[in-house]
Amino acid sequence: MKKIIKRLSKTIVSRLKSGIKILFGDISASGLSIREQTQLITDFSASVIDTQKPALKTASKKQYFLHKGRLASRQRLKTKRQALRDKALLASQKIRHRPGFLR
C-alpha cells in the first residue's frame, strides 16, 4: 500500500510540475514554449484525425451529409466546416466551367 501511495504521489507531483511549466511558459530546446508545443501537437493530431481517419472523430461533433452532387454516392459524414468547404469548392468549380466565364 505504501508503494502505491508513493508512486501516486510521484505522478501527482510530476503532473503538477508540468502544469506549472505550461502555465508559466518555460522554453524548451526547440525554442517553443511547452504551451505552443502542445497546441501544435493537438492541431496536427486533430487535422490528421479529421482528414485521414473519419471513424476516429469524436462523437460530440454534429455530422452533416455531403452536398448532393458527384460526391453524394459516398455517404460519408463530415463536420459542418468540411461540408461547407466542399460545397464552396463545388460552387467555384461550377462557376469556372460556365461558358463565357472570364479567367
Secondary structure, 3 states (H helix, E strand, C coil): CHHHHHHHHHHHHHHHHHHHHHHHCCECCCCCEHHHHHHHHHHHHHHHHHHHCHHHCCCCCCEEECCCCHHHHCCCEEEHHHHHHHHHHHHHHHHHCCCCCCC
